Amino acid sequence: MADFGVKLEAEQSPSPKDSPVFVGDDENDTPRSSSPFTFTAHSPGRNHSPSPTPSFADEAPSHTIPTWQRCGNLERSTQVDIKEEAVKNGLTTLKELEAALQHHPEFWSSTKWLERIAAIRAAKKECRVLIGFLGVTGAGKSTLINSVLGLEDLLPADDEKACTAVICEISWNPRNDPATAYVAIIDRISKEDWESELENLFRDLADKISNKDGDIEEPDLERDERIKTAFGKVKCVYPSIKSLEALQRQTVTTLMNHCNVRDILGQSKTIRSDDLLKFADSIKPYIDSSNFKEENGTYEFAQWPLVKLVRLQIKAEVLKTGIVLVDLPGSMDTNTARGALAATYTKNLTLSCVVSPTSRAASDKPAQDLLGSITKRYLQLEDQFSSDHLCFIVTKIDSSMSVARYIRTHPEVSKRLTDVYEKEATNQKGIEFMSGIEANYKQSIEESKQDFAERNNKIKELGARIRNFKSKRKRDDQSAPIAPGLAAEQNQNKTQYFELQRDTQELQNKINGYESRLYKAQKKLAEFRDKEWMLESRKVKACIQNRNAVSTTALRDDFEAVRKQMGEKKAEKPLQVFCVSSTAFFDLMMRQRSKQGFFMKKDTGIPALIAWLIGATLGTRSRNAESFLADIESLETSLRLWAADTTIEYKLPDAQKDEIENAFDEQVDVLCKKLKDLNTRTVDQIMKHFENGIFKHMPLTEKKAVVKSEIAVRGWAQRPMAWGTHRACNRNRGDWKSNTGTVHHWNDDLGALYLDDYMIKHWRKTVHKTLPEFHQKYNHSLGVVINGFVDDVVSAATTICPQVAEPLGLWKQSVMKGAKPLKDNAEEIFQTKIKSTATDAHQLIVPKIREIWLPIYEKCGEEFGKGHFKRNMETHVEFIQKHGRPVYKKCSKVVRGLFQKLGTTLPDEFSKSTDTATAKIKEEFCMMMDNHTIKDTSPTGGAGGVCPSKVKLRDALNLSFATLHSAWGEEAAEAVVEEEEEEAEEEEIDISEFKAEGTEEDTFVVSDISDVEDDAKDGDYVPGP
């Protein structure tokens, strides 16, 4: 039984390394100290067994270390499962503690403890790992996401063209109501965004009609493409507008006031369903850009052009771990709202999954080509160009595969298939043999049936003769003698009749035998055909695996080449490359025969991808669980300190209390000064670190960028750049995707000259390599300061009154465990505030360049007439020649300014953290002193010494924590891993019974032959008609 009333001696202060402030980053560390409670566990789980009477020992009791603190030797996923189960137990305990405290509202401190519990619950972090799927249009991202979720029909997917037009975020649905198993939240673009798109369309139409803007005789293909794209959106939103002529009769104002958009722009909509197919149909108009097909002369109303974001919440098992999948559209979006949102998502991704069809995955520079220069540069600056944050997914691995040609051009594959070829040859002989057997049986059956028909006709003919003879005898005089010749003929007919019947019966039995053997032969032949399919499938599998290996090697080699350029050593973990087939996975999931080349689900690559994605959540989930569990332990220690006065016999007189409190206040002043000095020193060191690591390199970076900038600007106008494309880039502020599919990012081109390899190297070293050292030093210094303070307080107080050693020991434990928020806050400052500032800083460069170039873009965008292309090019070159260095100086200024702003806020951030911790230390010390000072505690005002109600509350808390530790002490059950049945080896097909034919004659038994012979002896027998 856990006991709040135990006696402790003053303890030695732990070293800084042992302090809770110094929780290691290694997932195998078990940094948490054991709980100070003793308990007796009689039954597991949350069921309370009768509590034994608390025993108050003279020494601190011990208990079994919780399983979640001693599971470091297990698989990481198992460790996380154990910790999360402990979190569930902790949440149950919080409910029990709340109930107990609410049952005793007479204590003023009950409210304080309830607030503390509420704060712990509110501080509990849920895992949210954003995983983005990036890639070109038509790469199969939506189909891939469907397969990861195990829901084939969720996101619209088309085998021939791109479907997903908006950003889709897919997360776990926590609702328990079956009617809301599938939930979609649709966020629409603003009125201003849609109005801007319409204005741009009408502007292009006006320019096309006036035809005054051409530079040469060539048409403006870019403008035509813009009109086509924009009008496609208009037809979706306004189905009644079927032609450009009809559109020109409208105005932006009338379209904005149309009932289809008037009341929905800027608004959100929620869709709920309990049926997947109905849900998928409901969300399709908001996602699918391919669903505005004309039917019966009209277009269906589709809202996807008005949608900014679709958030889906579903109960897919993979999402329970905190994974949030983000499907980012492949093409560059002309809608600024969607473009900005995509950039925000990209910035916050934990994992970037670059998706490419197999046809593109083995180019000369696949990793760089698929990532793109902008994404690659961002990942480098964020120190995420690593196998921990990046993976490549090669889709459609079963497409475009000519097996015969591939094997012919890849001799290494042919060598690996030697045994398959041998089995194919043997199998082919079996097919030929059994095909011959099948043909023989079919021929025998056909001949026998023909013979059977002829005999049957003869039987009918003889039967007719016999019946005719009898009929004639009845008409004639029955007593007249039969002519000897007629009698002999009649007897002969009867004999032939019965012989034919017997032969026909034998023949039927023979046919039945043939058909039985034919059935067996066809079954064997089917086995050979199935084996033929399997052997061919093995060849397909070998080709697919070889092509996968080639793609994987190409991607990894290019990845390492980029890392080498960055000055990095070869990655310890290889780049994760997953070669997948979603269609084959769904076939196997539905237990259907899949395409050739896939025997088990693991052959499709999807299970391995899912396992890796889940593995990416383990670190966050482990940290979140440990943080919450530490809060539970800290609460336990604090409550123990609060309840200690129910058993402590010695009470301080007021004089000693005042003396100890004065000594404590002096030490608190010293603590506050040391913490303030530490915070100030740390901020100064951080800012100096950025000055030396980044700022001092800016002048050289500016100079190098200016040298290359004019070449970059001239390159904007080089062939095959058309005048229409050049003007479209100007009108779209430097960003455009041409009608040929070429993407232009002028501002990023100039930004890349500033954020070149030189700056990236220093940026990464400063922000990601050496900044963590300041974090570690700060934590260490915090530990030294806190430990010194605690030791000094204990020393001063026990000098004044040795009897306070026991409560001081409890207070010391509470302080050391309560130091965790300091570490958490430091983590927040270094990892979130400082690093997010660095992220924001390097992302300011391209917007600053765009802002500086905006007047030039606007001027060139308005130019028209013959020669305007050349004039625009000259305007660009002249501007960069005159203002190149100032442009980059402003980039440096904006980056430096953001860091300097950070420097002004950091002191307050650090102070806020340490001030909160100091206030808690003072509060608990005052509580401890109040609990151990002589006072009247009886309900009636008499000299009672111990409040009976508080004793009852203490016992209730004891029971809750005892049950908690019982649950925490249970050994983890072994995880049940569902293993897929291994692919079966081909067995030899036994056809010995068919090979033995010809050496043995089959005997077919004629049933009931004796009856036929008896009938033949009956002289009066007449066959039936």
N, C-alpha and C positions, 0 to 999 in steps of 0.2 A: 504494500500500500504506500502510495506517495504520501509524504508527510511534510507539511509546512513548518512543523515545529521541531526542527533538529538543531543540534548545537554544533557550531563551527568554531574552530580556532582561527586566529588571523593567519592567512596564508602568505606564502612568498609570491611576489608579483611575477607573473610569467614574463618570459623574454619577449621582445617585440615579435619574434618569429612565431611564438606560441599564441600571440594575441589574436582574438577574433578578427581584428582589423586585417590580419595577414592571411586571408583565405587564398590558397593557391589556385591557379588557373587550371591545373591539371585535373581532368575529370576523375582521376583515381584518388585524388587527395580526400582525406576524411577530416576536414579541419574543425568540425564542430565538436565542442567539448561535450562530455556526457552530462545528461540532466542531473540536477542535484536531488532528484526525488528517488525514494525507495518505494518499490511496490511489489506486491505478490500477485502473480498472474495465475488464476485458476482456470479461466476459460478465455479463449481468443475472441476476437471481434469486438463489436460495440455493445454486446449484451452485458449489463452490469450484474456481477455476482454479488452476493451479500458481502459487505465490506467488513473486514476484521477490525478490531479496535486499534487505532493508531498507536504505535509504540514509539516512544521518544528516547532514542539512544543518546549516549554521550558523545558519539562520534558521527561524522557525516556518513550516511548510508550510501551504498552503491547499488547499481542495478545493471541489468544487461544493456550493453550498448545497442541502440536501435539498429535494425537491419540496414536502414538507409545510410547509416554512417560506416558500415563495415562491409559494403558490397563492392568495393573497388576491384576485386579480383574477377568479377563477373563481366559478361559482355556489356558493352556500353548501353545497348538498348534495354537490357535487363535492369541495369542500374537505374535508368530513367523510369522504367515501369515501377520499380520498388519505391522510388522517391515520390512519384505521383500518387501511388496508393497511400503513402504516408501523408501526403497533402490532404487526401480525402478524409483520412482519419482525423487530421488536424482541424478540418472544417467542421466535422461532427462535434469535436470537442469544443470549438468556439460556440456552437449553438447551445451545448450543455452549460458552458460557463455563463453565457448570457441569461439562460433560464434561471440558474442559481442566483446570480446577482440581482436579477429583476425580482426574485422572490424575497430579497432582503433590501428593500429600498430605504430602510431606516439608517443605513450607513451613507454618509455624504460621499464617501469615496466610491460607492458602487457606480455612480454616474461616470466618474473618471475612468473606471475600469471598462465600463460599457463603451465609452468613447474610444478607449485604447483598442478594444476588440474590433470596433467598427473600422478604425484606422488600419488595423492589420488586414482585415478583409478587403478594404478598398485598395490597399497597396499590393495585393496579390496580383501578379502579372500573368496574363494569358499569352501563350506563345502565338506569335503571328509572323510567319516567315513568308515574305513575298517572293514568289518564283515567277519570273517573267519568261514568256515564250516569244522570242524574237525571230524574225526571218522574212524572207521575201514573200510576196503574194503567191499563193498557190503551193506553199511548201508543205501544207497539210497540218498546220498548227491546231486547228479546231478538231480535226479527226484525232490527232494525237492526244489532245486534252481529254476528249471523250473516252479514249481507251485508258488513260491514267485513272479517270474517274470510274471506269467500268460501266458507263452509260452511253451506249452507241448513238442514241438519238437526241442527246441534250443540245449541243451546239449545232447549228446548221452547217452542213458540209457538202461540198459539191466536188465530184471527181474531176470536173472539167474546168472550173473557174473558181475564183475566190468568192467567198460568201460573207465572212465576218468583216463588217465595215466599222464597227465601234469597239471601244475597249471593253472587255468583259473581265470582271473580277469574280472569282468563284471561291467561296469559303464555306465552312461548316455551318450547318443550320442547327442551332441549339434548341429549337422549339420541339416540344413533345406532342403537340396536337397533330394527329395524322392528316387533318385537312390542310395543314401548312407544311407538308413534307418538302415541297418545292416552293421557293420564294424568289421573286425577282424584284429589284428596286431599280426603276428606270429614271435616270437623271438626264433631263433635257438641256439643250444649249439655251443661252439667253436670247432675248428678243434682239439685242444689239448684234449678236453673232449672226443670226439668220438674216437680219436686215442688211448686214454688210455683204453677205454672200449674194443676196439678190441684187444689191447695188452694183457689185462687180460684174454680174451677169448682164444686166442692162447696159452697163458701160461697154462691155465687149460687143453686144449686139449693135449699139449705136456706132461704134468704130467700124464694124463690119459693113453696116449700111452706108456710111459716109465714104468708106474706102479711101480715106485721105492719109492713112497712116503708113502705107506701104513704103518700103525702102527701094525695092526692086520689083520686077514683075511677078516674083514668086508670091504665092499667097501666104498669109500668116497662119501656118499650121498649128502653132501653139494656141492662138486665139480660138481657132476652130475646135481644138481639143478641149479647151476650157469651157467653151459654150456647150459642147456635147456632154461633158461631165456634169456641169451645173444644171443643164436642162434635164438630164436624167434624174437628178435629185428633185427638181421641180415637178416632174411627172409623178414621182412617188408621193409627194406631199399634196399636190393638186391634181388628182386624176382626171378632172374635166379638161385640163389644158393638154391638148394632144399634139400641138404643133407650135413651132416658133412664131408663126403668124398669130396664133391665138394668144401666145404669151405677150407679144408686142402690143396687144390691145389692153393689157393690164398695166398697172403701175406698182411700184414697190409698196405704196401705201395701201392699195386695194388688196394686195397679196398678204400684207401684214395683218390686215383686218379680217382676213378670211376665217371662217369658222373652224377650219382644220388646224389653225395655228394660234388663233387669237388668245385662247384661254389655257394653252398648255405649255407655251414657251417659258422656260425658266422654272417649270414645275416638275415634281417627281410623281411617279406612279408606282404602286406596288401590286404585283400579281402573285396570287397564291393558288396552289393546286395540290391535289393528292395523287395525281396521275401524271406520269412522266411524259407520255405522248401528247396529252392535252396541254401540258405546261410548255413543251417544246414548240407546239404550234402557236401558243399564245405569245411567246417571246420572239418568235421568228421575225415579225414585221419590224421589231426594234433593233434587230441585229443584222439581218440578211440583206445584203445589197443586190442579190440576184433575184429577188422575189417581186419585181415590179413588171412582170410579163403581161403583155396585153391579152385580154380575154374578152371576146365578143365586142371588140371595139372600145373597150374601156380598160383603164389601169386600176389595179387594186391600191388602196391607200396604204402606204408603208411609212412608218415614222422614223426609220433609221437615220435619214439626213438630219433630223432634229434631235438626235440622241447624242449625249456626250459620254455617258458611262452606263453600263448595265452591270449591276451587282447581283450575282446569283448566290443563293444560300441553299445548299442541298446536303443530304445525309450520305455522302460518299465516304467510305471508311478511311480513305487516305487523308481526308481533310480533318479528321478528328485530332490529328497530331498538331494542328495549328498551321498547316500549309494553306496558303492562299495563292491560287493559280491566277495568273493574269495573261489573257490572250491579247496581245498587242497587234493591231492591224498591220499588214505588211507594207502597204503602199503609203507614200507620203500624203498626209491629209491636208487639204486646203482649208479646213475649218480650224481656226486658231485655237478655239477652246479645246478641241480634241487633241490638237498638237501639243498644247501646253500641258494637258493632263497626262499625255503619254510621256512627256519629258519628266514630269514629277514622279510617275511610277518608275521609270527607268532609274531615276536617282535613288529611289528607296528599295530597289530590289536586293534581296539577300543572295539570290541565285539568278544568273542569267543563262537561260537555255536557248542556244542558237539552233534553230531548226532549218534543215536544208534537205531537199530531195536528193536521193543518191546520185543523180546525174550531175550535181554541182559539187559534191563533197570531196572530189579528188582532183581539183584544179591545181594550178601551179602554186598558188598561195591560198589554200582553202580557208584557213582560220582567219586570215586578215580580210579576205574577200567577203566571207560570210558575215563577219562582225561589222565591217565597215570602219573607216578611219575614226569616225566620231565616237562610236561605242568603244572601240579599242583604246582610244586616248582617255576616255572617261574611266575605264576599268584600270588603266595604268595609274592614273592620278589617285584613284581610290584604293590602290593596292589590292585590287580584286581581279587582276589578270593572273589568276591562279586556279589550280584544280579544285580549290575549296569553294570558289565562287562562280565558276564558269564550267559549262559543259556543252558539248555539241551533240545534237540528235539528228541522225541521218534517217530520213523517212522513206517510205515506198521502196524498201530494199528488194521487194519481189517484183518490181516493175522493170520493163525494158530489158529483159533477160533472154537472150537466145542461147540456150544451154549448149547446143552443139557447137556454135561458133565460139562461145566463151571457152569451152574446154579445148577446142582446137588452137586457140590463141594463147592459152595458158597451160603449157605442158606440166607445170607443177601440180595443177589440179588433176590432170589426167593420171599422173603417177599415184596420187592418193586414192584413185578410184579403181585400182587394179582388181581388188577383191570384188567390187561391184560389177565390173565387166565380166568376171568369171561367173558370178552368180547370175548375171543377165543371160549369158550364153547357155548355162544349164537350164535356167528358167524358160528360155525360148524353146529349147528342145522339149521341155515338158509341155509347153503350150502347143507345139506342133504335134506331139504325140497324142495329147488329149483331144486336140482338134480333130485328128484323124479318127480317134475312138468315137468322138461325138458324131462325126460324119457317118461312120459305119453304122452306128446304132440308128441314126435317123434314116439311113437308107434301108436297113433291115426292117425298121418299123413301117416305113412307107411300102416296101414290097410285101410285107406280111399283111398289112391292112388291105392292100390291093387284092391279095390272094383270099383274104377273109371275105372281102366283098363279093368276089366271084363265087366262092363256095356258098355264101349266104344266098346269093341269087339262085344257085342250083338247088339248094334246099327248098327255097320257096317254090321253084318249078316242080320238083318232085312231090312236094306236099300238095300242090294243086292237082297233080295227076291222081294221087291216092284219093283225094276227096272227091274228085270227079267220078272215079270208078265206084265208090260207095254210093254216090248219089244215083248213078245209073242203075245199080242193083236194086235200090229201093223202088225205083219206078217200074222195073221189070218184075217178073214173078220171082219171089225170093226162093221158091222151092225148085226153080229150074236149075239144072246143073251149070256150073261155070265152065266155059270152054277152057281146055287145058292150056292153051296158049295165053289166054287172058290172065289166068290164075298165076302162071309162071311170071308174066310181066309184072303183075301187081306185087308179087313177093320180091321180085328183083328190085322194084322201085322202093319198097319198104327197106330192103337191105341197104341199098345205096343211100337212102335218106338217113338211116341211123348211123351209117359209117361217116357220112358227111357231117352229121351233128357232132359225132365224137371228134372228128378231125378239126372241126371249127372250134370246138371247146379247147382242144390242145393248142390250136393256133392263137386263140385269145390269151391263153395262159402264156404262150411264148411272147406275144406282144406286150403283155403286162410285165414280163421279165425284162424285155428290151427297154421298156419305158422306165422301169426302176433303175436299170443300169445306166440309162441315159441321164437320169436325174443325178445319179452319183457322179457320173462323168462330168456333167455340167458344173456341179459343185466344185469338183477338183479343178476344172478349167477356170472357174471364177477365182479360186484360190491363186492359181497361177497368174491370172490377170491382175489380181490385187497385189501380188508380189511384184509384178511388173511395174505397177504404179508406184509401189514403195521404193523399188530400186531406182526408178526414174526420179522419184522425189529425193532420194539420197544424192543423186547427181546434182539436182537443183540446189539442194542444201549446201553441197560442197562449193558450188559456184557462188552462191550468195555469201557464204562465210568468207570465201577468198576475197570477194569484192568488198565486203565489210572490213576485212583486215587491211586492204589497200587504202580505203577511205580513212580508217582509224590512224594508220601510220602517217598518211599525208597530213592529217589534221594535227597530230601530235608533233610531228617534225616542224611544221610551220609555227605551232605554238611555242616550241622551244627556241626557234629562231628569233621570235619576237622577244622572248625573255632574255636571250643572249644580247640582243641589241640594247635591252634595258640594263645590262650589267648584272643580271641575276644569274645565279647558279642554276644548274638543271633542277627542275622541280623534284622534290622527294616523292610526291605522288604523281603518277601520270595523269595527263588530261583525261577526264571522263568523256568517252565517246560511246553513245548508245545507238546502235543500228537497229531500227525497229520496223515492224509491219503491223499497223493497227488493224487492218482488215483480217489478217490471219489470226491475230489475238482474239478478235471478237468471234471468229468462227470456232476457235478452240474453246472459248469461254462458253459458247452455246452448245458445246459438245458435238459440233458438226465436223465433218471431214474438211480440213483446211486446204489451202492451196498447197501445191507440191513445194517441198522444201521446209515444211514446218510440221513437226511431229508432236511437240509439246509447247505449252505456253511460253516456257522460258526461251524457246527458239526464236520467238518474236521480238525479244529484247525488252518488252514492256515490263515484266516483273522486275528485272534488274534496275530499270529506270525508277520504278516506284520505290524500290528499296533504297536507292540512293537519295531520292527526294526526302523520304522519311528520315534517313540518317542525317540529313542537313538540319533537322529540327532538334536533334538530341542535345546539342550544346545549350541552346536557348532554354529548352524545357528543363534541363538539369539545373541551370542557374536559377531559373524562376522557382523551381521546387525548393532548392536549398535556401533561397532567400526567404520564402514563406516559412519553412520549417525553422529557420533561425529566429524568425519573429515569434513563433510559438514558444520556442525555448526561452527566449528573452522574457516573454510574458509570464511564463511559468516561474522563472526566477524572481521577477518583480512581485508576483502575487505571493510567493513564499516569504519574501521580505516583509510584505504588508501584513501577513498573517502571523509573523513570528512572535508578536506580543501576546499571543494566546498561550504560550508555553514558557516564555522567558520569565524567570522569577525575579531577576534584579531589575529595578527601575531607577533611572537617574533622577536625582534631585534637580531642581531648576538651576541651581548655581553651576553644577557640573555641565548641565545641558548648554547653558549660555557660554561657558568657557570653550566647550568643544565646537560649538557653532561659530564662535569668533575665530578659532583656529582654522576651521573649514573655510570660512569666508576669505581668510588670508590666502589659503591655498588656491581657492577659486580665482582670486585676482591674478595670482601667478599663472594659473592655467590659461586664463583668458589672454593674458599678455603674450604667453608663448604661442598660443594658437594664432593670435593676430600676427605676430612676427613670422610665423611659419607660412601663413596665407600670403602675406605681403611678399616675402622672399620667393615663394613659389611662383606667384604671378610675374614678378620681375624676371625670374629665370626663364619662364615660358616666353615672355615677350622678347627677351634677348635672344632666345633660341630661334624664334621666327625671323628676327632681324638678321642673324648670322646665317640662317639656313636658307632663307628665301629672298628677303628684301635686298640683301647686298648683291645678289646675282641678277637683279632686275635690269640694271643699265646694260649689261652685256647682252641679256636676252633681247632687250629693245633694239639694240644695234644690229644684232644678227637677224631679227625679224624684218627690219627696214630694208636690209640688203636684198632679201628674197621677195619682199612684198610687191615690187613693181613687176617682177617676172610673173608672179601669181595673178596680178590684175590683168596683165596683157593676155595671159592664158585664158581669161574669161571670154575673150572675143575671137579666139582662134578657131579655125574650122575643125570640126564640122558644126560649130556653133552657128545657128541661123539667127537672122536679125529678130525674128519673132520670139525665139527662145531668150535671146539677150534682153529684149524689152520685158518679157514676162518675168524674168528674174528681177529686173529693176522694180517692176510694179509690185512684186511680191516680197520686196525688201531683202533680196539676195538669196531667196530659197525657192527652188522650183524643180518639179519633175517633168521633163520634156515629154513630148508625144512619142519619142522613141524609147522612153523608159530610163533615160539618163537623169540622175539626180544631181542637182547643183546646190551647193551650200557655200556661197561666197564668203559669208561672215565666218564660217567655220574654217574655210581655207586660210583666212588671215589670222584667225585665232590659233590655228595649228602652228603658225610660224612663231608665235609667242610661246605657246606651250609645246616647245619642241623637246627632243630627247634630253637636251641639257637641262631645261627647267623641270621636266618630269622627274629626272633623276634626283635633283635636289629637293623637289617637292615631296617625293615619296620618302626620301631619307629623313627629312625634317618632321613630317606629319606622322608617318607610319613606322619608322624604324627607331628613332631616338626619343620621340615624345613619350612613348610608354615608359622609358626610364625615369622621366620626371614623375610619372604616376606612381611607380614603385617607390621612389625616394620619398614622395609625399606620404604614402601609406606607412612607410617605415618610421618616418619622423612623427606621424600621428601616434603610432604605437608607443614610441619612446616617451612622448609628452604625457599621454594618458596613463601609462604605467607608472611614471614618476609621480604624477599627481596622486594616484591612488595610494602608492606607497607612503607618500608624505602625509596624506590625510590619516591613514591607519596608524602611522607612527605617532603623530601628534595626539590623536584622540586616545590611543591606548596609554600614552604617557600620562594623560590627565586622569583617565579612569580605565584601568585594565579590564574591568568587568564588561566593557562594551566590545570586547574582541568578537563575541558571537554575532551580534547584529552587524558589526563592521564587515565580518566575513561574508555575510549574506549580501550586504550592499556592494562589496567588491565584486562578487560574482555578477550581480546585476549590472554593474558598470561595464565590466568586461564584455558581457554578452550584449549589452546595449550599445556597444561601440560599433556594431555592424552598420547602422545607418550612416555613420561617417564614411565607411568604406563604400557603401552604395552611392552616397552623394558624390564622393570623389570619382567613382566610376561614371556617374552621370555627367559630371563636369568634363572629365577628360575624353570619354568615349562619345558622348552625345554633343555637348555644347562646343567643345573645342574642335573636334573632328568635323562636326556638321558645319561649323563656320568655315573650315578649310574647304569643304565641299562647295558651300555656297560661294566662296571666294573665287575658285577657279571657274565656276559657272557664270561669273559676272563678266568674263572677258568677252565672250561672243556677243551677248546683249549690248555691251558697251560699244563694241565695234559697229554693231547694227545701228545703234543710236547715233554714232558719229557720222556714219555713212547715209543716214536717212535722207537728209536734204539732197544728196547726190542721186540716190535712188529715185526720189520723187521727181527731180528735174529730168532725169533720163527717161523715166516712165511716161512723162508727158510729151516727149519729143516725138515728132512724126514727120513724114515726108521723105523725099529722096535724100540720102546721105545721112539720115539720123543715126544709123548704126555706127558709122565712122565717128560722128560727133560724140556719141555716147562713149565710145571706146576712148577717145581723146580726153573726154571729161574725167573718166575714171583714172587714166594714167596721170593726168595733170594733178588730180587731187592727191593721189598717193605720193607723188613726187614732192609736193609741197607740204603735205601734212602727215607723212608716214611716221616720223619720229613722235610728233605730238599724239598721234593715235595710240601708239604703244605706251607712251608715258601716261596717258590717261588710264590705260588698262592697268598699269602698275599702281597708279594712284587709287583706283577703285578697290583693288585687291588689298593694298596696304591699309586703306581706310577701314575695311571690314575687320581686319585683324586688330587694328588699333581700337575700334569700337568694342571688340571682344575684351581687350585689355582693360577698358574702363568698367566693364560689367563683372569681370572675374572676381575682383576683391569682394564684391557683394555676394556673389554666388558661394565663394568659400566661407565667408563670414556667416551667411545664412545657415549653412550646414553646421558649422562648429557652434554657433550660438544656440541652435536647436538642441544639439547634443549636450551642451553645458547646462541649459535650462532643465533638461531631463535629469541630469546628474544631481543638480541642486534639489529638484523636486523629490527625488527618491531619498536623498539624504535627510531632507526635512521630514519626510514621512517616517523614515527609520527612527529619527530622534523623537518624534511625537509618540511613536509606538512604544518607546522604551523610556518614557518620562513618567514619573508618578502623577497619576490623575485618577479621577473618579470615573469608573467604567460601568457601574451597575445601572440597570435600567431605572431603578428607583432613586438613584442619587446617593446610595450608601457606599461604603468603602469596599467595593467588590473586587477590584483588581483586574478581572477578566470578564468580558461581555459574553454571556451565554450564546447570544445570537451570532456573534462572530465565530464562536467555536463551531456552531452548526454550519455556518457558511464555509468555514475552513474544511470541515469534513466533506461537504459536498464537492468542493474544489478538489480535495484529495482524491475522491472517488473518480472524478472525470479524468484527471491526469493519470491515475493508476490504470484505468481502462485504455487510455491512449497509449501508454507505454507497453501495455500488454499487446496491443495491436502492432505497435512498432517493433516489438521483439519477435514477432512471428517470422519464421523462415520463409523465404520467397518460394512459391511453387514453381516448378520447372515449366517453362513456356512450352506450349504444344505447338509445334511447327508443322503446318500442313504441307507435306511434301508431295510433289507431283509424281505420278507414276512414271517410272523410267521407260524410255523407248524400248520396246521389245525387239529382240534379235529375230531375224527371219529364220523360221524352222524349215527343215526339209519337208517337202510335200510328198506323202507316201502314195505312190500309184502302183505298188506291187500287184495289187489284185487285178489291175487292168493289163499289166504286162504278162500275167499268168494266163490270160485268156488265150484260147487256141490249143493249149495243152490239156485242158480239161473240158469235157462236155457238160453243159448245164442241163440238169434234168428238171423238167417242168411237170409237176404232178397234175393229172386231170382228176378233178373231183367228181364224185358220184357217177363214175363210169358204169358201175354195175346196174344202176337204174336204167341207163340207156339200153344196155343189153337186154334187160328184162322186158323193156318196152318192145324191143325188136322181136321177142319171142311171142308177143301177144298178136295173134292173127287178126284180131278185130281192131287193132290200133289205127286210129285216124288222126293225122297231125292237125293241130289247130290252124285256123286261118291265118 
